[in-house]
Amino acid sequence: MAGTGAVARRTYGGRSAADRRAERRERLLDAGLDLFGTSGYAAASIEKLCTHAGVSTRNFYEEFASREDLLMALHDRIVEQAFQAVVSALSEGADAPLARRFELAVRAFVTTTASDPRWARLAYVEIIGVSNTVEKHRIAWRDRWAEFLVAEAKRAVKRGEAPQRDFCLGAVALIGAVNELVHHWSVSGGQGSLDAVIAEIVRIATAAVTAP
């Protein structure tokens, strides 16, 4: 009987405590995306986030240590999806020429991060310059992307598509170019062709890898 009572206490309306907590976390993530991605991180207090999510302040601190923690969790979610999209695109185009592989990878990244204006604002604007902690988080992702790009460049060298050289600075420069171009397209209200943005990034990427 004790076990039955314990189960009853752990469930409510057919949902376990873990399920309810997971739902609250998702509501907070949704609230963070809505507020950070529209009015901005600085304007979104914990109280506003909780009101928007329909949870208590206590619930917030059960899931996140701070607003920064919520911001970084959202950034992780966005960039991880973009990273997996790029990996999948390159896998599908493994035998394609260099420019085609770049086009597949860039299109996967851009269409993922720019699929929602809130994602674009959070990933390219709100994540920058918040605090030392958030900057370390952002730089860690930049370094991960740079390592990935250098590996792809070295792969191009092995295939005879590019000369051997140090690609590290070029990788960081390419990341900056991607961020600025997609951000420019996003803040312009999506004016102009996203295909044109992708084509420009592909040109820059190809030049960065194939230049002696």
N, C-alpha and C positions, 0 to 999 in steps of 0.2 A: 504493500500500500504506500510505503514511503516513496518508492520509485515513481509510482503513478502521480503522487502529489507533486514531486519535483518536476515531472514533465509538464504538468498543468501550469506550474508557476513559470515555466520557461516559454510557454506558448500563449498567444493572445490572438483571438480571431483567426486561428489556424496558422499563424506565423510565429516562428521562433524568435527569441530575443536577438539572435544573430541576424536573422532576416530583417528585422525591424531596424537594427543598427546599420546594416548595409544599405537599406533604403534611405535612412537619414543621411548617410554619407553621400549617396548619390544626389540627394536633394541639395546638399551643401555644395557639391561640385557643380551642379547645374546653376545654382545661385551665383557662385563665383564666376562661372563663365559668362552669365548674363550681365553681372555688374562690372566685373573687370573688363569685359569685352565691349562694353558700351560707355558707361560713365567713367570707367578707369579705376585702376587699383587704389589710387590715393583717395578717391571719393567713396570707396566701399568700406565702411566700418564693419566690425564684427556684428554690431547690432543690426545694421541694414542687411547683412548677409543672412543672419538668423531669421529676420522677419520675412525676407524673400523666400527662404527655404521652408519656413513654417516650423522651425525647431527652436529649442531654447539655447541660451548661451552655454549652459552646461553640456548640452548635446554637441555643440561646436567643439568644445575643448576635449570631449571624449574622442573626437576624430582627428583633430588638427591642433598642433601646439600653438599656431599663430596664423594670421592672415598670410604670412610668407609661406608657411607650410602648405596652405591651400593653393596658393599661386603656383608653387613648384610642383604640386601634385597634378594640377591642370596642365602645366607646361610639359611634364613628363608624358601625360596621356596623349597630347597632341603630337609631340615630336616622336614618340615611340611608334605611333601609327604611321607617321610619315616615313620613319626609318624602315619599318617592315614593308611598306608599299614600295620603297626604292629597292630593297633587297629582292622582293618578288619580281619586280619589273626587270631587274638585271638578270635574274635567274631565267626568266622567259626569253630574254634576248641575249643569252650567253654567247651565241655564235655570230651575232650581228657585228657589223663594222663599228668602229669606235664612235663615230658621230651618231649612229642609230642607238647605241647603248646609252650614250649621254642623253639623247632625246627621250628615251623611255624612262630613264632615272629622273630627269628633271621634271618631266610631265607628272610622274607619280608623286614627287615631292610637292610640287606647286599645287596640283589639283587637290591634294590632301590638306595642306595647310591653308589654302585659300578657299576651301569649300564652304567655309562659314566665316563671314567678316569678323565675328568675335574671336575665332581661332587666330586669324591673321593679326588682329590687334594685340591679342595676348602674347602670341609667339614672337612678334617683331617689335612691339612697342612697350607693353606693360611689364615685360620680364626684365627690361634693361634698367640698370642703375637703382634698383630698389634698396639694396643693402649689400653688405659684403657676403652674407650667406647666400643670397639669391644670385649674386654675380658669380660666386664659386660654382653654383649649380649650373648657371648658363654656360660658363666657360668649360665645365666638364663635358657638356653636350657638344660644344663647339669642337673640343679636342677629339671627341669620339667621331664626329663627322669628318674631321680633318684626317684622322687615321684611316677611315674608310675610303676617303677620296685618294689618299696616297696609295693605298693598296690597289685601287682600280687603275691608277696611273702606272704603277709598276707592272700590272697585268698587261697594260697596253704596250709597255716596253718589251715584255717577253713575246708578245705577238707581232713585234716589228712595226707597231703603229706609232711609236713615239721614241725619241732619243732618251738615253739614260741621263738623269740629272736629279738634283734634290727637289722634290715636289712639295715640301712642307709649306713654304711661304705661299706658293701658288694655291694650295688647298685652302689656307686661311683667307686669301684674297677672294677666292671663288665663293666661299661661304658669305663673306661680306657683300659681294655683288648680288648673290641670290636674295639675301635678306633685304637689301635696299630696293631691288627691282620689284619684288613681290609686295613689299610694304608700299612702295610708290603706287603700284596698281591698286592695292587695297584702299588706300586713303583717297584715291581719286574717284572712289565709288564704282570701281570696276570699269571705268571708261577705257576704251581701247581694247584690243584683242589680247586675251591671255595667251593665245598661241604666239603672238608677237613677243611677249615677255619670255616665254619658254624658248623660242628661237634665239633670242638674244643671249640668254644664259647658256644655251648650247654652244653658241659661237665663242663665248668667253671661255667656257670649259675646254672646248677643243683646242683653242689657241694656247691655253695655259698648259696643256699636256703635250702638245706636239711642237711647241716652240723650242728651239735648241737652248 
